[in-house]
Amino acid sequence: MPRLGCAVSLGLRAPPVVAALTSVALGVAVLFAGALGVEALKDVLPGFDTLKPSTAIAFCHWGPGGPTKAPA
C-alpha cells in the first residue's frame, strides 16, 4: 500500500498551490480595482454582485492556508 508521502512525489501537491495562488491573485486584483475605480475587475461574474473589498481581503488571507499540510 503506498504511503501518503508518495502523493507529493506524484505531483498531487500542485492543485492546492494553484488554487491558493489564484485566490490571492483574485483578491489582489479586486483590491486594486477598488482603489483605481475599475468596475470591470470587481465584477468577477457578469450578472452577479461585485466582489467587496472585505471579501477580497478574505481571499488574500485564505489562499495561503489552503495548501498547508495537516498535522500528523
PyMOL Python script that loads the backbone (N, CA, C, O; Angstrom):
from pymol import cmd

cmd.read_pdbstr("""\
ATOM      1  N   MET A   1       0.845  -1.173   0.000  1.00  0.00           N
ATOM      2  CA  MET A   1       0.000   0.000   0.000  1.00  0.00           C
ATOM      3  C   MET A   1       0.896   1.244   0.000  1.00  0.00           C
ATOM      4  O   MET A   1       1.820   1.323   0.810  1.00  0.00           O
ATOM      5  N   PRO A   2       0.646   2.234  -0.900  1.00  0.00           N
ATOM      6  CA  PRO A   2       1.511   3.409  -0.966  1.00  0.00           C
ATOM      7  C   PRO A   2       1.336   4.297   0.264  1.00  0.00           C
ATOM      8  O   PRO A   2       0.247   4.426   0.823  1.00  0.00           O
ATOM      9  N   ARG A   3       2.450   4.898   0.655  1.00  0.00           N
ATOM     10  CA  ARG A   3       2.410   5.826   1.786  1.00  0.00           C
ATOM     11  C   ARG A   3       1.892   7.186   1.333  1.00  0.00           C
ATOM     12  O   ARG A   3       1.927   7.507   0.145  1.00  0.00           O
ATOM     13  N   LEU A   4       1.409   7.987   2.291  1.00  0.00           N
ATOM     14  CA  LEU A   4       0.880   9.310   1.972  1.00  0.00           C
ATOM     15  C   LEU A   4       1.963  10.227   1.417  1.00  0.00           C
ATOM     16  O   LEU A   4       1.675  11.068   0.565  1.00  0.00           O
ATOM     17  N   GLY A   5       3.198  10.084   1.881  1.00  0.00           N
ATOM     18  CA  GLY A   5       4.297  10.905   1.398  1.00  0.00           C
ATOM     19  C   GLY A   5       4.558  10.702  -0.084  1.00  0.00           C
ATOM     20  O   GLY A   5       5.150  11.562  -0.736  1.00  0.00           O
ATOM     21  N   CYS A   6       4.123   9.579  -0.616  1.00  0.00           N
ATOM     22  CA  CYS A   6       4.294   9.269  -2.031  1.00  0.00           C
ATOM     23  C   CYS A   6       3.474  10.216  -2.900  1.00  0.00           C
ATOM     24  O   CYS A   6       3.839  10.462  -4.050  1.00  0.00           O
ATOM     25  N   ALA A   7       2.368  10.753  -2.374  1.00  0.00           N
ATOM     26  CA  ALA A   7       1.500  11.638  -3.146  1.00  0.00           C
ATOM     27  C   ALA A   7       2.227  12.912  -3.556  1.00  0.00           C
ATOM     28  O   ALA A   7       1.967  13.457  -4.629  1.00  0.00           O
ATOM     29  N   VAL A   8       3.133  13.389  -2.712  1.00  0.00           N
ATOM     30  CA  VAL A   8       3.869  14.601  -3.039  1.00  0.00           C
ATOM     31  C   VAL A   8       4.757  14.372  -4.247  1.00  0.00           C
ATOM     32  O   VAL A   8       4.875  15.247  -5.104  1.00  0.00           O
ATOM     33  N   SER A   9       5.389  13.195  -4.327  1.00  0.00           N
ATOM     34  CA  SER A   9       6.259  12.921  -5.461  1.00  0.00           C
ATOM     35  C   SER A   9       5.471  12.694  -6.747  1.00  0.00           C
ATOM     36  O   SER A   9       6.035  12.789  -7.837  1.00  0.00           O
ATOM     37  N   LEU A  10       4.187  12.400  -6.638  1.00  0.00           N
ATOM     38  CA  LEU A  10       3.360  12.208  -7.828  1.00  0.00           C
ATOM     39  C   LEU A  10       2.794  13.514  -8.365  1.00  0.00           C
ATOM     40  O   LEU A  10       2.077  13.508  -9.365  1.00  0.00           O
ATOM     41  N   GLY A  11       3.101  14.628  -7.722  1.00  0.00           N
ATOM     42  CA  GLY A  11       2.616  15.914  -8.216  1.00  0.00           C
ATOM     43  C   GLY A  11       1.223  16.257  -7.747  1.00  0.00           C
ATOM     44  O   GLY A  11       0.591  17.145  -8.320  1.00  0.00           O
ATOM     45  N   LEU A  12       0.726  15.595  -6.737  1.00  0.00           N
ATOM     46  CA  LEU A  12      -0.617  15.871  -6.240  1.00  0.00           C
ATOM     47  C   LEU A  12      -0.640  17.093  -5.326  1.00  0.00           C
ATOM     48  O   LEU A  12      -1.699  17.472  -4.826  1.00  0.00           O
ATOM     49  N   ARG A  13       0.504  17.704  -5.107  1.00  0.00           N
ATOM     50  CA  ARG A  13       0.596  18.894  -4.273  1.00  0.00           C
ATOM     51  C   ARG A  13       0.325  20.151  -5.100  1.00  0.00           C
ATOM     52  O   ARG A  13       0.020  21.197  -4.527  1.00  0.00           O
ATOM     53  N   ALA A  14       0.425  20.080  -6.401  1.00  0.00           N
ATOM     54  CA  ALA A  14       0.293  21.254  -7.256  1.00  0.00           C
ATOM     55  C   ALA A  14      -1.116  21.867  -7.267  1.00  0.00           C
ATOM     56  O   ALA A  14      -1.209  23.092  -7.184  1.00  0.00           O
ATOM     57  N   PRO A  15      -2.208  21.116  -7.361  1.00  0.00           N
ATOM     58  CA  PRO A  15      -3.531  21.757  -7.418  1.00  0.00           C
ATOM     59  C   PRO A  15      -3.854  22.673  -6.238  1.00  0.00           C
ATOM     60  O   PRO A  15      -4.394  23.756  -6.466  1.00  0.00           O
ATOM     61  N   PRO A  16      -3.555  22.304  -4.992  1.00  0.00           N
ATOM     62  CA  PRO A  16      -3.830  23.254  -3.905  1.00  0.00           C
ATOM     63  C   PRO A  16      -2.995  24.531  -3.999  1.00  0.00           C
ATOM     64  O   PRO A  16      -3.463  25.614  -3.648  1.00  0.00           O
ATOM     65  N   VAL A  17      -1.773  24.397  -4.467  1.00  0.00           N
ATOM     66  CA  VAL A  17      -0.918  25.576  -4.608  1.00  0.00           C
ATOM     67  C   VAL A  17      -1.469  26.492  -5.702  1.00  0.00           C
ATOM     68  O   VAL A  17      -1.485  27.712  -5.539  1.00  0.00           O
ATOM     69  N   VAL A  18      -1.914  25.915  -6.802  1.00  0.00           N
ATOM     70  CA  VAL A  18      -2.508  26.705  -7.882  1.00  0.00           C
ATOM     71  C   VAL A  18      -3.781  27.391  -7.393  1.00  0.00           C
ATOM     72  O   VAL A  18      -4.010  28.559  -7.708  1.00  0.00           O
ATOM     73  N   ALA A  19      -4.606  26.689  -6.632  1.00  0.00           N
ATOM     74  CA  ALA A  19      -5.832  27.281  -6.086  1.00  0.00           C
ATOM     75  C   ALA A  19      -5.501  28.427  -5.132  1.00  0.00           C
ATOM     76  O   ALA A  19      -6.179  29.454  -5.140  1.00  0.00           O
ATOM     77  N   ALA A  20      -4.473  28.259  -4.319  1.00  0.00           N
ATOM     78  CA  ALA A  20      -4.069  29.307  -3.381  1.00  0.00           C
ATOM     79  C   ALA A  20      -3.593  30.542  -4.128  1.00  0.00           C
ATOM     80  O   ALA A  20      -3.982  31.661  -3.793  1.00  0.00           O
ATOM     81  N   LEU A  21      -2.753  30.346  -5.137  1.00  0.00           N
ATOM     82  CA  LEU A  21      -2.244  31.485  -5.904  1.00  0.00           C
ATOM     83  C   LEU A  21      -3.362  32.193  -6.667  1.00  0.00           C
ATOM     84  O   LEU A  21      -3.357  33.418  -6.788  1.00  0.00           O
ATOM     85  N   THR A  22      -4.309  31.426  -7.177  1.00  0.00           N
ATOM     86  CA  THR A  22      -5.447  32.016  -7.885  1.00  0.00           C
ATOM     87  C   THR A  22      -6.295  32.846  -6.934  1.00  0.00           C
ATOM     88  O   THR A  22      -6.728  33.945  -7.283  1.00  0.00           O
ATOM     89  N   SER A  23      -6.532  32.332  -5.743  1.00  0.00           N
ATOM     90  CA  SER A  23      -7.319  33.053  -4.745  1.00  0.00           C
ATOM     91  C   SER A  23      -6.660  34.367  -4.366  1.00  0.00           C
ATOM     92  O   SER A  23      -7.317  35.406  -4.315  1.00  0.00           O
ATOM     93  N   VAL A  24      -5.369  34.321  -4.101  1.00  0.00           N
ATOM     94  CA  VAL A  24      -4.652  35.540  -3.726  1.00  0.00           C
ATOM     95  C   VAL A  24      -4.628  36.527  -4.892  1.00  0.00           C
ATOM     96  O   VAL A  24      -4.824  37.725  -4.689  1.00  0.00           O
ATOM     97  N   ALA A  25      -4.392  36.040  -6.107  1.00  0.00           N
ATOM     98  CA  ALA A  25      -4.357  36.918  -7.282  1.00  0.00           C
ATOM     99  C   ALA A  25      -5.711  37.591  -7.506  1.00  0.00           C
ATOM    100  O   ALA A  25      -5.766  38.776  -7.834  1.00  0.00           O
ATOM    101  N   LEU A  26      -6.797  36.846  -7.332  1.00  0.00           N
ATOM    102  CA  LEU A  26      -8.132  37.417  -7.488  1.00  0.00           C
ATOM    103  C   LEU A  26      -8.384  38.481  -6.428  1.00  0.00           C
ATOM    104  O   LEU A  26      -8.913  39.550  -6.731  1.00  0.00           O
ATOM    105  N   GLY A  27      -8.005  38.186  -5.181  1.00  0.00           N
ATOM    106  CA  GLY A  27      -8.188  39.157  -4.112  1.00  0.00           C
ATOM    107  C   GLY A  27      -7.412  40.435  -4.349  1.00  0.00           C
ATOM    108  O   GLY A  27      -7.945  41.530  -4.166  1.00  0.00           O
ATOM    109  N   VAL A  28      -6.151  40.307  -4.758  1.00  0.00           N
ATOM    110  CA  VAL A  28      -5.316  41.485  -5.023  1.00  0.00           C
ATOM    111  C   VAL A  28      -5.871  42.281  -6.199  1.00  0.00           C
ATOM    112  O   VAL A  28      -5.895  43.511  -6.157  1.00  0.00           O
ATOM    113  N   ALA A  29      -6.316  41.593  -7.242  1.00  0.00           N
ATOM    114  CA  ALA A  29      -6.874  42.284  -8.415  1.00  0.00           C
ATOM    115  C   ALA A  29      -8.112  43.089  -8.035  1.00  0.00           C
ATOM    116  O   ALA A  29      -8.283  44.218  -8.494  1.00  0.00           O
ATOM    117  N   VAL A  30      -8.970  42.516  -7.205  1.00  0.00           N
ATOM    118  CA  VAL A  30     -10.188  43.225  -6.797  1.00  0.00           C
ATOM    119  C   VAL A  30      -9.841  44.421  -5.910  1.00  0.00           C
ATOM    120  O   VAL A  30     -10.469  45.475  -6.019  1.00  0.00           O
ATOM    121  N   LEU A  31      -8.841  44.265  -5.028  1.00  0.00           N
ATOM    122  CA  LEU A  31      -8.431  45.397  -4.191  1.00  0.00           C
ATOM    123  C   LEU A  31      -7.869  46.538  -5.041  1.00  0.00           C
ATOM    124  O   LEU A  31      -8.176  47.704  -4.795  1.00  0.00           O
ATOM    125  N   PHE A  32      -7.049  46.207  -6.037  1.00  0.00           N
ATOM    126  CA  PHE A  32      -6.529  47.242  -6.926  1.00  0.00           C
ATOM    127  C   PHE A  32      -7.653  47.863  -7.751  1.00  0.00           C
ATOM    128  O   PHE A  32      -7.648  49.070  -7.994  1.00  0.00           O
ATOM    129  N   ALA A  33      -8.609  47.055  -8.180  1.00  0.00           N
ATOM    130  CA  ALA A  33      -9.736  47.572  -8.958  1.00  0.00           C
ATOM    131  C   ALA A  33     -10.547  48.560  -8.132  1.00  0.00           C
ATOM    132  O   ALA A  33     -10.987  49.593  -8.639  1.00  0.00           O
ATOM    133  N   GLY A  34     -10.741  48.239  -6.862  1.00  0.00           N
ATOM    134  CA  GLY A  34     -11.478  49.162  -6.000  1.00  0.00           C
ATOM    135  C   GLY A  34     -10.719  50.457  -5.782  1.00  0.00           C
ATOM    136  O   GLY A  34     -11.316  51.533  -5.761  1.00  0.00           O
ATOM    137  N   ALA A  35      -9.410  50.360  -5.620  1.00  0.00           N
ATOM    138  CA  ALA A  35      -8.601  51.554  -5.389  1.00  0.00           C
ATOM    139  C   ALA A  35      -8.520  52.432  -6.643  1.00  0.00           C
ATOM    140  O   ALA A  35      -8.479  53.658  -6.547  1.00  0.00           O
ATOM    141  N   LEU A  36      -8.499  51.801  -7.805  1.00  0.00           N
ATOM    142  CA  LEU A  36      -8.369  52.546  -9.055  1.00  0.00           C
ATOM    143  C   LEU A  36      -9.708  52.866  -9.714  1.00  0.00           C
ATOM    144  O   LEU A  36      -9.756  53.609 -10.694  1.00  0.00           O
ATOM    145  N   GLY A  37     -10.792  52.311  -9.181  1.00  0.00           N
ATOM    146  CA  GLY A  37     -12.122  52.593  -9.724  1.00  0.00           C
ATOM    147  C   GLY A  37     -12.452  51.831 -10.994  1.00  0.00           C
ATOM    148  O   GLY A  37     -13.245  52.311 -11.805  1.00  0.00           O
ATOM    149  N   VAL A  38     -11.869  50.662 -11.189  1.00  0.00           N
ATOM    150  CA  VAL A  38     -12.121  49.852 -12.379  1.00  0.00           C
ATOM    151  C   VAL A  38     -13.229  48.845 -12.050  1.00  0.00           C
ATOM    152  O   VAL A  38     -12.975  47.823 -11.412  1.00  0.00           O
ATOM    153  N   GLU A  39     -14.433  49.133 -12.479  1.00  0.00           N
ATOM    154  CA  GLU A  39     -15.578  48.292 -12.132  1.00  0.00           C
ATOM    155  C   GLU A  39     -15.524  46.921 -12.813  1.00  0.00           C
ATOM    156  O   GLU A  39     -16.055  45.948 -12.277  1.00  0.00           O
ATOM    157  N   ALA A  40     -14.900  46.835 -13.969  1.00  0.00           N
ATOM    158  CA  ALA A  40     -14.861  45.568 -14.703  1.00  0.00           C
ATOM    159  C   ALA A  40     -14.107  44.488 -13.936  1.00  0.00           C
ATOM    160  O   ALA A  40     -14.445  43.309 -14.044  1.00  0.00           O
ATOM    161  N   LEU A  41     -13.094  44.869 -13.162  1.00  0.00           N
ATOM    162  CA  LEU A  41     -12.343  43.872 -12.406  1.00  0.00           C
ATOM    163  C   LEU A  41     -13.069  43.439 -11.139  1.00  0.00           C
ATOM    164  O   LEU A  41     -12.857  42.328 -10.655  1.00  0.00           O
ATOM    165  N   LYS A  42     -13.922  44.306 -10.598  1.00  0.00           N
ATOM    166  CA  LYS A  42     -14.666  43.941  -9.387  1.00  0.00           C
ATOM    167  C   LYS A  42     -15.841  43.022  -9.712  1.00  0.00           C
ATOM    168  O   LYS A  42     -16.305  42.276  -8.850  1.00  0.00           O
ATOM    169  N   ASP A  43     -16.319  43.076 -10.946  1.00  0.00           N
ATOM    170  CA  ASP A  43     -17.444  42.254 -11.384  1.00  0.00           C
ATOM    171  C   ASP A  43     -16.890  40.943 -11.938  1.00  0.00           C
ATOM    172  O   ASP A  43     -16.715  40.801 -13.148  1.00  0.00           O
ATOM    173  N   VAL A  44     -16.615  39.983 -11.046  1.00  0.00           N
ATOM    174  CA  VAL A  44     -15.949  38.741 -11.431  1.00  0.00           C
ATOM    175  C   VAL A  44     -16.822  37.920 -12.378  1.00  0.00           C
ATOM    176  O   VAL A  44     -16.343  37.441 -13.407  1.00  0.00           O
ATOM    177  N   LEU A  45     -18.088  37.758 -12.038  1.00  0.00           N
ATOM    178  CA  LEU A  45     -19.031  37.045 -12.902  1.00  0.00           C
ATOM    179  C   LEU A  45     -20.150  37.999 -13.311  1.00  0.00           C
ATOM    180  O   LEU A  45     -20.860  38.512 -12.446  1.00  0.00           O
ATOM    181  N   PRO A  46     -20.320  38.247 -14.602  1.00  0.00           N
ATOM    182  CA  PRO A  46     -21.369  39.172 -15.051  1.00  0.00           C
ATOM    183  C   PRO A  46     -22.749  38.722 -14.575  1.00  0.00           C
ATOM    184  O   PRO A  46     -23.079  37.537 -14.612  1.00  0.00           O
ATOM    185  N   GLY A  47     -23.535  39.676 -14.135  1.00  0.00           N
ATOM    186  CA  GLY A  47     -24.880  39.380 -13.672  1.00  0.00           C
ATOM    187  C   GLY A  47     -24.978  39.133 -12.173  1.00  0.00           C
ATOM    188  O   GLY A  47     -26.081  39.057 -11.632  1.00  0.00           O
ATOM    189  N   PHE A  48     -23.848  39.008 -11.500  1.00  0.00           N
ATOM    190  CA  PHE A  48     -23.824  38.806 -10.051  1.00  0.00           C
ATOM    191  C   PHE A  48     -23.334  40.079  -9.369  1.00  0.00           C
ATOM    192  O   PHE A  48     -22.857  41.001 -10.031  1.00  0.00           O
ATOM    193  N   ASP A  49     -23.451  40.125  -8.052  1.00  0.00           N
ATOM    194  CA  ASP A  49     -22.943  41.272  -7.308  1.00  0.00           C
ATOM    195  C   ASP A  49     -21.430  41.369  -7.448  1.00  0.00           C
ATOM    196  O   ASP A  49     -20.744  40.380  -7.709  1.00  0.00           O
ATOM    197  N   THR A  50     -20.929  42.585  -7.268  1.00  0.00           N
ATOM    198  CA  THR A  50     -19.483  42.776  -7.335  1.00  0.00           C
ATOM    199  C   THR A  50     -18.833  42.234  -6.064  1.00  0.00           C
ATOM    200  O   THR A  50     -19.482  42.107  -5.025  1.00  0.00           O
ATOM    201  N   LEU A  51     -17.559  41.920  -6.163  1.00  0.00           N
ATOM    202  CA  LEU A  51     -16.798  41.427  -5.023  1.00  0.00           C
ATOM    203  C   LEU A  51     -16.423  42.622  -4.155  1.00  0.00           C
ATOM    204  O   LEU A  51     -15.849  43.595  -4.645  1.00  0.00           O
ATOM    205  N   LYS A  52     -16.742  42.549  -2.883  1.00  0.00           N
ATOM    206  CA  LYS A  52     -16.478  43.638  -1.948  1.00  0.00           C
ATOM    207  C   LYS A  52     -15.040  43.570  -1.443  1.00  0.00           C
ATOM    208  O   LYS A  52     -14.440  42.495  -1.431  1.00  0.00           O
ATOM    209  N   PRO A  53     -14.479  44.706  -1.026  1.00  0.00           N
ATOM    210  CA  PRO A  53     -13.097  44.710  -0.535  1.00  0.00           C
ATOM    211  C   PRO A  53     -12.877  43.775   0.654  1.00  0.00           C
ATOM    212  O   PRO A  53     -11.818  43.156   0.757  1.00  0.00           O
ATOM    213  N   SER A  54     -13.845  43.664   1.539  1.00  0.00           N
ATOM    214  CA  SER A  54     -13.670  42.765   2.687  1.00  0.00           C
ATOM    215  C   SER A  54     -13.563  41.306   2.238  1.00  0.00           C
ATOM    216  O   SER A  54     -12.811  40.525   2.822  1.00  0.00           O
ATOM    217  N   THR A  55     -14.310  40.947   1.212  1.00  0.00           N
ATOM    218  CA  THR A  55     -14.226  39.588   0.677  1.00  0.00           C
ATOM    219  C   THR A  55     -12.894  39.381  -0.032  1.00  0.00           C
ATOM    220  O   THR A  55     -12.306  38.303   0.055  1.00  0.00           O
ATOM    221  N   ALA A  56     -12.414  40.399  -0.732  1.00  0.00           N
ATOM    222  CA  ALA A  56     -11.116  40.306  -1.406  1.00  0.00           C
ATOM    223  C   ALA A  56      -9.998  40.116  -0.387  1.00  0.00           C
ATOM    224  O   ALA A  56      -9.065  39.349  -0.626  1.00  0.00           O
ATOM    225  N   ILE A  57     -10.084  40.804   0.741  1.00  0.00           N
ATOM    226  CA  ILE A  57      -9.085  40.631   1.801  1.00  0.00           C
ATOM    227  C   ILE A  57      -9.155  39.212   2.354  1.00  0.00           C
ATOM    228  O   ILE A  57      -8.127  38.598   2.638  1.00  0.00           O
ATOM    229  N   ALA A  58     -10.364  38.697   2.505  1.00  0.00           N
ATOM    230  CA  ALA A  58     -10.516  37.320   2.984  1.00  0.00           C
ATOM    231  C   ALA A  58      -9.895  36.331   1.999  1.00  0.00           C
ATOM    232  O   ALA A  58      -9.271  35.358   2.422  1.00  0.00           O
ATOM    233  N   PHE A  59     -10.052  36.559   0.709  1.00  0.00           N
ATOM    234  CA  PHE A  59      -9.437  35.698  -0.298  1.00  0.00           C
ATOM    235  C   PHE A  59      -7.915  35.722  -0.150  1.00  0.00           C
ATOM    236  O   PHE A  59      -7.257  34.687  -0.253  1.00  0.00           O
ATOM    237  N   CYS A  60      -7.366  36.909   0.091  1.00  0.00           N
ATOM    238  CA  CYS A  60      -5.909  37.040   0.237  1.00  0.00           C
ATOM    239  C   CYS A  60      -5.407  36.311   1.478  1.00  0.00           C
ATOM    240  O   CYS A  60      -4.312  35.750   1.472  1.00  0.00           O
ATOM    241  N   HIS A  61      -6.201  36.320   2.533  1.00  0.00           N
ATOM    242  CA  HIS A  61      -5.787  35.651   3.765  1.00  0.00           C
ATOM    243  C   HIS A  61      -6.058  34.149   3.719  1.00  0.00           C
ATOM    244  O   HIS A  61      -5.300  33.366   4.291  1.00  0.00           O
ATOM    245  N   TRP A  62      -7.120  33.747   3.050  1.00  0.00           N
ATOM    246  CA  TRP A  62      -7.495  32.340   2.989  1.00  0.00           C
ATOM    247  C   TRP A  62      -6.591  31.559   2.037  1.00  0.00           C
ATOM    248  O   TRP A  62      -6.271  30.399   2.301  1.00  0.00           O
ATOM    249  N   GLY A  63      -6.185  32.169   0.959  1.00  0.00           N
ATOM    250  CA  GLY A  63      -5.412  31.492  -0.075  1.00  0.00           C
ATOM    251  C   GLY A  63      -4.191  30.748   0.424  1.00  0.00           C
ATOM    252  O   GLY A  63      -4.051  29.562   0.125  1.00  0.00           O
ATOM    253  N   PRO A  64      -3.301  31.383   1.170  1.00  0.00           N
ATOM    254  CA  PRO A  64      -2.100  30.674   1.631  1.00  0.00           C
ATOM    255  C   PRO A  64      -2.399  29.543   2.611  1.00  0.00           C
ATOM    256  O   PRO A  64      -1.563  28.656   2.788  1.00  0.00           O
ATOM    257  N   GLY A  65      -3.543  29.549   3.240  1.00  0.00           N
ATOM    258  CA  GLY A  65      -3.879  28.493   4.188  1.00  0.00           C
ATOM    259  C   GLY A  65      -4.347  27.207   3.525  1.00  0.00           C
ATOM    260  O   GLY A  65      -4.396  26.161   4.172  1.00  0.00           O
ATOM    261  N   GLY A  66      -4.689  27.270   2.256  1.00  0.00           N
ATOM    262  CA  GLY A  66      -5.179  26.088   1.565  1.00  0.00           C
ATOM    263  C   GLY A  66      -4.182  24.957   1.421  1.00  0.00           C
ATOM    264  O   GLY A  66      -4.510  23.814   1.741  1.00  0.00           O
ATOM    265  N   PRO A  67      -2.983  25.233   0.952  1.00  0.00           N
ATOM    266  CA  PRO A  67      -2.053  24.125   0.705  1.00  0.00           C
ATOM    267  C   PRO A  67      -1.228  23.688   1.911  1.00  0.00           C
ATOM    268  O   PRO A  67      -0.312  22.878   1.767  1.00  0.00           O
ATOM    269  N   THR A  68      -1.535  24.207   3.093  1.00  0.00           N
ATOM    270  CA  THR A  68      -0.745  23.812   4.258  1.00  0.00           C
ATOM    271  C   THR A  68      -1.001  22.365   4.594  1.00  0.00           C
ATOM    272  O   THR A  68      -2.090  21.842   4.356  1.00  0.00           O
ATOM    273  N   LYS A  69       0.000  21.722   5.146  1.00  0.00           N
ATOM    274  CA  LYS A  69      -0.086  20.305   5.464  1.00  0.00           C
ATOM    275  C   LYS A  69      -0.756  20.123   6.813  1.00  0.00           C
ATOM    276  O   LYS A  69      -0.428  20.818   7.774  1.00  0.00           O
ATOM    277  N   ALA A  70      -1.688  19.196   6.886  1.00  0.00           N
ATOM    278  CA  ALA A  70      -2.378  18.911   8.142  1.00  0.00           C
ATOM    279  C   ALA A  70      -1.420  18.228   9.118  1.00  0.00           C
ATOM    280  O   ALA A  70      -0.552  17.461   8.703  1.00  0.00           O
ATOM    281  N   PRO A  71      -1.573  18.504  10.403  1.00  0.00           N
ATOM    282  CA  PRO A  71      -0.682  17.856  11.371  1.00  0.00           C
ATOM    283  C   PRO A  71      -0.872  16.347  11.384  1.00  0.00           C
ATOM    284  O   PRO A  71      -1.986  15.853  11.210  1.00  0.00           O
ATOM    285  N   ALA A  72       0.196  15.634  11.587  1.00  0.00           N
ATOM    286  CA  ALA A  72       0.137  14.161  11.567  1.00  0.00           C
ATOM    287  C   ALA A  72      -0.384  13.595  12.861  1.00  0.00           C
ATOM    288  O   ALA A  72      -0.493  12.377  13.002  1.00  0.00           O
TER     289      ALA A  72
END
""", "prot")
cmd.dss("prot")
cmd.show_as("cartoon", "prot")
cmd.util.cbc("prot")
cmd.orient("prot")
